[in-house]
Amino acid sequence: MREGISVVGFALALFAARSTLADHYFVPSGSMIPSVEIGDRLFVNKLAYALRIPFSDLVVAKRRGPERGEVVVLRSPENGITLLKRVAAIPGDEVAVKGGQLWINGRPVPIAREGGELVEQLGRAGHPVRITAGGGPAYGPVRLGPDEYLMLGDNRGESHDGRSFGLVDRKSILGKAVGVWMRDGRPGWHSL
């Protein structure tokens, strides 16, 4: 009986930690190619933006908000499915997307060709992007309100993202994707 209670207690503690501290995420689609590939397994820091009560959406303490360029795991405003996207615009930004090119506050976000791939300079570091199928649908310009974020996929022409499902409230952002810990069935580390 004691051992059974210990095992149940350990399992509850483990699931509570996954619910509030850190978790892993399996990538089911190609919306974030070339940064993240189908089948990648990601490490997600759930404490990056808020401390939540385990097994709930209740926030005990807010931390800093997501920044432009960060990759996050979020709950889709359309259907509640968990998604992986990049933060393209933050509260107060005026944002537009034209031909896959992101515009923030009236200025295009720089995209340069580096070593055969396109690299977008959004936020603190550059990241690769794909501008296929004409870059996908146009969007905006739209001014984001408090606690609103625009999420885009790095595979701009082939991503079902904020241009389709709209802006995301901060409470729907579940954590920050820190890196890929397994690719093609092989352990390793690729920072995001």
Number of C-alpha atoms within 10 A of each C-alpha: 6 7 8 9 10 11 12 12 12 12 12 13 13 11 15 16 15 17 20 22 18 17 16 16 17 14 18 13 15 18 25 24 18 17 19 25 17 16 16 19 21 25 21 23 21 24 18 20 20 22 18 19 14 17 12 10 14 12 14 9 11 13 10 8 15 22 18 18 23 20 27 25 21 22 18 20 15 10 8 10 9 14 21 28 23 23 22 27 28 26 18 15 21 18 22 24 23 16 16 23 18 23 21 19 15 12 11 14 16 13 18 14 10 9 7 7 14 17 19 21 15 21 15 10 12 15 19 20 22 22 16 13 13 14 18 20 17 16 18 12 16 16 17 18 14 12 15 20 26 25 28 26 28 28 25 26 19 20 21 19 22 20 19 13 14 16 21 22 18 18 16 16 22 24 24 23 25 18 20 24 17 17 17 11 10 9 11 11 14 14 11 18
